[in-house]
Amino acid sequence: MDVDSPAITTTTSAAGPAPQPFWHPSDPIAASPGKLRLPLSGYVDRVGGCLLGKMCGDVLGAGVEGWAHQDVQLSNPEGLTDFLHTERGFGCYTDDTQMAIALARSLVACGGRVDDVHAARCYVQEYQQFRGYGATAYKIMSTIQRCGIDSESIRTIGTTYIPDGSFGNGGAMRIAPLGLVYRHAPPEVLRKAVAAALRCTHVHPVAVDGAFVIALGIAYLVEREPPAGAAAADYAPAGAAAADYAPAGAAAVAASGSGDSEPQVTSTEAMAAAGNVVHDARDGVVLPKAEAEESVAAASTAPPKKVATPLGLLDYLLSHSSLLETEGMVQKLKTVQTALVQAPHQFKGPNETWSQYFASPRWAEELRLQAEVSEPFQIRADDAAAAALSALCCHWGQPEDAVVAAVHYGGDTDTVAAITGALVGALHGTRWLPTRWYDNLENGASGRDEVLQLAIKLAEYDIRT
């Protein structure tokens, strides 16, 4: 045992008390039967959206894992938009979410920093075979359970069963929490942290590249504003004003184009006096009036947050391609970028049904892009990363549609949809989540409520060096 490795702690155990909700039971959880509105705001809401989005995408895709895209569509001509029963149980997540939870626990226990040995121990402690782990992951988890892991053995365990290490998507599927915590770190620091988080299971350059691209994408998205317009309308329940359900600061954000554009935050938007308190539109929080006045003064001098755009994201990822070890990952990013530049239209309209979209040439274009960037079963990390980024970018202002589309690509549906859910959640927070998904997520130990509590703890950390 590495005595320098922090002790593993968990928030619950089989014999311990059930996790308590972090909001008061009388508080409304959802604003309507359609879209979710949790009492979170600002960056914490983004972290919660990232982890819950991952969980929802994982559960939605789990029921058709391994299916060809034609079969998914044939069985769900109106779109697979509701969870299915699986052998794990209705609403239960897979290894994709479980390993992300384990990594998040390790980051919290280690003060936000990656400790490769501690992360490996957390993976094993959280590990449940019925979640659907692959054969190599099962062998590695079993070896660590039997023999333990320390600073010496972790150097070689990743190549014990596969001489060059696994190039699979098991690293990309778990890496989102690290992208959140290291969002302000230099990309080369993030790259080293990704490699450390994957060291016990995935050391192949393809695996590290795929995970690094997703972590870098999470860092980009969580630090920028979502687009105004389509996303804001998508949050609003029928009959409600879209602005009341827009993401924090969305009213101050200009419509997005290619690259990043800058929103303007005015004192009118930041301060709407109501007695002795005001609402700060930039953060979505209620502040004492004096504190809000200081906040407005700071807003006039602080650089405004930029708006995230699909091409801005691809430009950002490709600007750091020198840190990628494989040309395949670079080419896949360029392929997605080219498809976005050449597409003269929105892929799926916000009011278009899935059956209409499936019959359109735009869906055929989307599937052709998938065929260009990945094999039918996206086991390779670069394939899974490219597929998830494609779903995100093709359905940019419609986060739920991005997750549904990821499932309809077929193949490793739970993994690609889980990664997509993490990406859209990092950008849009929690309010896009359908209540029919949220309400049906498993909620025992390491379930929905506990993951939300973990998100709040994770949001405390900001590693910069």
C-alpha positions in Angstrom: 0.0 0.0 0.0 1.2 3.5 -0.9 1.2 5.2 2.5 1.2 8.6 0.7 -2.1 7.9 -1.0 -5.1 9.5 0.8 -7.5 7.3 2.5 -10.5 6.2 0.6 -13.7 7.6 2.0 -17.3 7.2 0.8 -20.5 8.9 1.7 -22.5 5.7 2.3 -22.0 2.1 3.0 -24.2 -1.0 3.1 -24.6 -0.5 6.9 -24.6 3.3 6.9 -27.5 5.7 6.7 -29.3 6.4 3.5 -28.1 9.5 1.7 -30.1 12.7 2.5 -31.3 15.0 -0.2 -29.4 18.3 -0.3 -32.6 20.3 -0.8 -35.4 20.6 1.6 -38.1 18.0 0.9 -40.8 20.7 0.5 -38.8 22.5 -2.2 -40.2 21.9 -5.8 -37.8 19.7 -7.7 -39.4 20.1 -11.1 -41.0 23.2 -12.6 -43.3 21.1 -14.9 -43.9 17.6 -16.0 -41.6 18.3 -19.0 -38.3 19.8 -18.0 -36.4 19.6 -14.7 -35.5 22.6 -12.6 -33.3 21.8 -9.6 -32.4 24.4 -7.0 -28.9 24.8 -8.4 -27.3 27.7 -10.1 -24.1 28.8 -11.8 -21.2 26.4 -12.0 -22.6 24.0 -9.5 -25.6 23.5 -11.8 -23.2 22.7 -14.7 -21.4 20.0 -12.6 -24.7 18.5 -11.6 -25.9 18.6 -15.2 -22.7 16.9 -16.4 -22.9 14.0 -13.9 -26.7 13.5 -14.2 -26.5 13.9 -18.0 -24.0 11.2 -18.1 -26.2 8.9 -16.0 -29.3 9.6 -18.1 -27.5 9.0 -21.4 -26.0 5.8 -20.0 -29.4 4.5 -18.8 -31.2 5.5 -22.1 -28.6 3.7 -24.2 -28.3 0.6 -22.1 -31.4 -1.0 -23.4 -30.2 -1.2 -27.0 -26.4 -1.7 -26.5 -24.9 -3.5 -29.4 -27.8 -2.9 -31.7 -27.3 -1.6 -35.2 -28.7 1.8 -35.9 -31.3 0.4 -38.3 -32.6 -1.9 -35.5 -32.8 0.9 -32.9 -34.8 3.0 -35.4 -37.0 0.1 -36.5 -37.9 -0.7 -32.8 -38.4 3.0 -32.0 -39.8 4.8 -35.1 -40.8 7.8 -33.0 -37.4 7.9 -31.3 -36.0 6.1 -28.3 -36.8 8.8 -25.7 -37.7 6.7 -22.7 -35.7 4.3 -20.6 -36.1 0.6 -21.3 -36.0 -2.4 -18.9 -32.6 -4.1 -18.8 -31.2 -7.1 -16.9 -29.7 -4.6 -14.4 -33.2 -3.2 -13.7 -35.2 -0.2 -14.8 -33.3 3.1 -14.5 -30.0 1.4 -13.6 -26.8 2.7 -15.0 -23.8 0.7 -16.3 -20.0 0.6 -15.7 -19.8 3.9 -17.7 -21.4 5.9 -14.9 -20.0 3.7 -12.1 -16.4 4.4 -13.0 -17.1 8.2 -13.4 -18.6 8.1 -9.9 -15.5 6.4 -8.6 -13.2 8.9 -10.2 -15.3 11.8 -8.8 -15.0 10.3 -5.3 -11.3 10.0 -5.7 -10.9 13.6 -6.8 -12.9 14.9 -3.9 -10.9 12.7 -1.4 -7.6 14.0 -2.9 -8.5 17.6 -2.8 -9.3 17.8 -6.5 -6.1 16.3 -7.8 -5.6 13.0 -9.5 -3.8 10.3 -7.6 -3.4 7.3 -9.8 -3.2 4.7 -7.0 -6.1 6.2 -5.1 -8.3 6.4 -8.2 -7.5 2.7 -8.9 -8.6 1.8 -5.4 -11.8 3.8 -5.8 -12.6 2.0 -9.1 -12.3 -1.3 -7.3 -14.3 -0.1 -4.2 -17.2 1.1 -6.4 -16.9 -1.9 -8.8 -20.0 -4.2 -9.3 -19.6 -6.8 -12.0 -23.3 -6.8 -13.0 -22.9 -3.2 -14.3 -21.5 -4.7 -17.5 -17.7 -4.4 -17.4 -15.6 -5.8 -20.2 -13.4 -8.9 -19.8 -10.1 -7.0 -19.4 -11.6 -4.5 -16.9 -12.9 -7.5 -14.9 -9.5 -9.1 -14.8 -7.8 -5.8 -13.6 -10.4 -5.1 -11.0 -10.1 -8.7 -9.7 -6.3 -8.5 -9.6 -6.4 -5.3 -7.6 -9.0 -6.8 -5.2 -6.8 -9.8 -4.7 -3.3 -8.3 -4.7 -3.8 -4.6 -4.0 -2.2 -1.7 -5.9 0.6 0.6 -5.1 2.9 3.1 -6.8 5.0 0.3 -8.3 2.4 -2.1 -9.5 0.2 0.6 -11.1 3.0 1.2 -13.6 2.5 -2.3 -15.2 -1.0 -3.4 -14.4 -2.4 -1.6 -17.5 -0.4 -3.8 -19.8 -0.7 -7.1 -17.8 -3.5 -8.5 -20.0 -3.0 -6.5 -23.2 0.7 -5.9 -24.0 0.1 -2.5 -25.5 -2.7 -1.5 -23.2 -6.4 -1.2 -24.0 -7.4 1.3 -26.7 -11.0 1.0 -25.6 -13.5 3.7 -24.6 -13.4 2.9 -20.9 -11.3 6.0 -20.2 -13.4 8.4 -22.2 -16.6 7.2 -20.6 -15.3 8.0 -17.1 -13.3 11.2 -17.5 -15.9 14.0 -17.3 -15.3 14.7 -13.6 -11.7 15.4 -14.2 -12.5 17.8 -17.1 -14.6 19.8 -14.6 -12.0 20.0 -11.8 -9.1 20.8 -14.2 -11.1 23.2 -16.3 -8.6 26.1 -15.7 -5.5 24.0 -15.9 -3.1 24.3 -18.9 -4.0 21.6 -21.5 -0.7 19.8 -20.9 -1.5 19.5 -17.2 -4.9 18.2 -18.1 -3.3 15.6 -20.4 -1.0 14.3 -17.6 -4.0 14.2 -15.2 -6.0 12.2 -17.7 -3.2 9.7 -18.2 -3.0 9.3 -14.4 -6.7 8.7 -14.0 -6.6 6.0 -16.6 -3.3 4.4 -15.7 -4.6 1.2 -14.1 -6.7 0.2 -17.1 -6.0 2.2 -20.3 -2.5 3.2 -21.2 -2.7 2.9 -25.0 -2.3 6.3 -26.8 -5.7 5.9 -28.5 -7.4 5.5 -25.2 -5.6 8.4 -23.6 -6.3 10.6 -26.6 -10.0 9.9 -26.6 -10.3 10.6 -22.9 -8.2 13.7 -23.2 -10.4 15.1 -26.0 -13.5 14.6 -23.9 -12.0 16.1 -20.8 -10.8 19.1 -22.8 -14.2 19.5 -24.3 -15.8 19.4 -20.9 -13.5 22.1 -19.8 -14.4 24.3 -22.8 -18.1 23.8 -22.4 -18.4 24.4 -18.7 -16.6 27.7 -18.9 -18.8 29.2 -21.7 -22.4 30.2 -22.0 -24.9 28.0 -23.9 -26.5 29.5 -27.0 -29.5 31.7 -26.6 -32.7 30.8 -28.4 -33.3 27.1 -29.0 -31.9 25.9 -25.7 -33.8 28.5 -23.7 -37.1 27.6 -25.5 -36.3 23.9 -24.9 -36.1 24.5 -21.1 -39.5 26.2 -21.0 -42.6 24.1 -20.2 -45.7 24.6 -22.3 -47.3 28.0 -21.7 -44.3 29.4 -19.7 -42.0 32.2 -20.7 -38.8 30.8 -22.1 -36.8 33.4 -20.3 -38.0 32.1 -17.0 -36.4 28.7 -17.8 -33.3 29.9 -19.6 -29.9 29.0 -18.4 -28.2 31.5 -16.1 -27.1 34.5 -18.1 -28.8 33.4 -21.3 -30.7 36.6 -21.7 -27.4 38.4 -22.0 -26.0 36.1 -24.6 -25.8 36.9 -28.3 -26.9 34.3 -30.8 -24.0 32.1 -31.7 -22.2 31.7 -35.0 -18.9 30.1 -35.9 -16.2 30.6 -33.3 -16.8 32.3 -29.9 -18.8 35.4 -29.5 -19.0 37.6 -26.4 -22.2 38.4 -24.5 -22.8 41.8 -22.9 -24.0 41.8 -19.3 -25.7 45.1 -18.2 -26.6 46.5 -14.9 -30.3 46.1 -15.9 -29.9 42.4 -16.4 -27.7 41.9 -13.3 -29.9 44.0 -10.9 -33.6 43.7 -10.7 -34.3 45.1 -7.2 -36.9 43.3 -5.2 -37.0 44.7 -1.7 -33.7 44.1 0.0 -32.5 41.4 -2.4 -31.9 41.3 -6.1 -31.5 38.5 -8.7 -28.2 38.2 -10.4 -28.9 37.0 -13.9 -25.3 36.0 -14.5 -25.2 33.4 -11.7 -28.9 32.7 -11.2 -28.7 33.4 -7.5 -30.4 35.8 -5.0 -28.0 38.2 -3.3 -28.3 40.8 -0.6 -28.8 44.2 -2.3 -25.4 45.6 -1.2 -23.6 42.4 -2.3 -25.4 42.6 -5.7 -24.3 46.2 -6.2 -20.7 45.0 -5.7 -21.4 42.2 -8.1 -22.6 44.6 -10.8 -19.6 46.8 -10.4 -17.3 43.7 -10.8 -19.3 42.7 -13.9 -18.6 46.0 -15.6 -14.8 45.3 -15.4 -14.6 41.5 -15.5 -14.3 39.9 -19.0 -17.6 38.5 -20.1 -18.0 34.8 -20.7 -17.9 33.7 -24.3 -20.7 31.7 -25.9 -20.0 28.1 -26.7 -20.4 27.2 -30.4 -19.9 23.9 -32.3 -17.1 25.3 -34.5 -15.7 27.1 -31.5 -15.4 23.8 -29.7 -13.8 22.0 -32.6 -11.4 24.9 -33.2 -10.5 24.7 -29.5 -9.9 21.0 -29.5 -7.8 21.1 -32.7 -5.8 24.0 -31.4 -4.3 21.5 -28.9 -3.8 18.7 -31.4 0.0 18.8 -30.7 -0.9 17.1 -27.4 -2.6 14.2 -29.2 -0.4 11.2 -29.8 -2.5 9.6 -32.6 -3.3 11.0 -36.0 -6.6 9.2 -36.0 -8.0 11.3 -33.3 -6.9 14.5 -35.0 -8.4 13.4 -38.3 -11.7 12.5 -36.7 -12.0 15.9 -35.2 -11.2 17.5 -38.6 -13.9 15.3 -40.2 -16.6 16.6 -37.7 -15.4 20.1 -38.2 -15.6 19.8 -42.0 -19.1 18.4 -41.8 -20.3 21.3 -39.6 -18.8 23.8 -42.0 -20.4 22.2 -45.0 -23.8 21.6 -43.5 -26.0 24.5 -44.7 -28.8 23.8 -42.3 -29.7 22.8 -38.8 -29.9 19.0 -38.6 -33.1 18.4 -36.6 -35.6 21.2 -36.0 -36.8 21.9 -32.4 -40.4 21.1 -33.4 -39.6 18.3 -35.7 -40.6 14.8 -34.6 -38.1 12.0 -34.7 -40.1 10.1 -37.3 -40.0 13.1 -39.6 -36.3 13.6 -39.0 -35.5 9.9 -39.6 -37.2 10.3 -43.0 -35.2 13.3 -43.9 -31.9 13.5 -45.9 -30.4 15.4 -42.8 -30.5 12.2 -40.7 -28.8 10.3 -43.6 -26.1 13.0 -43.5 -25.7 12.6 -39.8 -25.4 8.8 -40.2 -22.8 9.3 -43.0 -20.8 11.4 -40.6 -20.9 8.6 -38.0 -19.7 6.1 -40.6 -16.8 8.4 -41.4 -15.6 8.9 -37.8 -16.3 5.5 -36.2 -16.8 1.8 -36.6 -20.4 0.6 -36.1 -19.5 -0.4 -32.6 -17.5 2.4 -31.1 -15.2 0.4 -28.9 -12.1 2.5 -29.8 -11.8 5.6 -27.6 -11.3 7.9 -30.6 -14.4 6.5 -32.2 -16.6 7.0 -29.1 -15.2 10.5 -28.5 -15.9 11.5 -32.2 -19.4 10.0 -32.2 -20.3 11.8 -29.0 -18.9 15.1 -30.2 -20.9 14.7 -33.5 -24.1 14.2 -31.6 -23.5 17.2 -29.5 -22.6 19.4 -32.5 -25.4 18.2 -34.8 -28.0 19.0 -32.0 -26.2 21.9 -30.4 -29.2 23.9 -29.0 -31.3 20.8 -28.2 -29.5 18.8 -25.5 -32.1 16.1 -25.1 -32.1 15.5 -28.9 -28.3 15.1 -28.8 -28.5 12.3 -26.3 -31.3 10.6 -28.2 -29.4 10.9 -31.5 -26.3 9.3 -29.8 -28.4 6.3 -28.9 -29.8 6.0 -32.5 -26.2 5.8 -33.9 -26.3 2.2 -32.6 -23.3 0.2 -31.4 -21.9 1.0 -28.0 -25.0 3.1 -27.3 -24.7 3.4 -23.5 -21.2 4.7 -23.7 -21.6 7.1 -26.6 -24.9 8.5 -25.0 -23.2 8.7 -21.6 -20.4 10.8 -23.0 -22.8 12.9 -24.9 -24.9 13.5 -21.8 -21.9 14.6 -19.9 -21.0 17.1 -22.6 -24.4 18.6 -22.9 -24.8 18.7 -19.2 -21.6 20.6 -18.8 -22.9 23.2 -21.2 -26.6 23.4 -20.3 -26.6 22.4 -16.6 -29.6 20.4 -15.2 -32.7 22.3 -16.5 -32.8 20.5 -19.9 -33.2 17.1 -18.2 -36.6 15.6 -18.7 -38.4 14.7 -15.5 -39.3 11.3 -16.9 -35.6 10.5 -17.0 -34.7 12.1 -13.7 -37.5 10.5 -11.8 -36.6 7.1 -13.0 -32.9 7.1 -12.3 -31.8 4.5 -9.7 -31.6 6.2 -6.3 -30.0 3.8 -3.8 -26.4 3.9 -2.7 -24.4 5.8 -5.4 -27.7 6.7 -7.0 -29.2 9.9 -8.2 -29.4 11.9 -5.0 -26.0 10.8 -3.8 -24.4 11.7 -7.2 -25.9 15.2 -6.9 -24.4 15.6 -3.4 -21.1 14.4 -4.9 -21.4 17.0 -7.7 -21.7 19.8 -5.1 -18.5 18.6 -3.4 -16.7 18.3 -6.7 -17.7 21.8 -7.7 -15.5 23.1 -4.8 -12.3 22.2 -6.6 -10.5 24.2 -9.3 -7.0 22.8 -10.1 -4.9 25.2 -12.2 -1.4 23.8 -12.1 
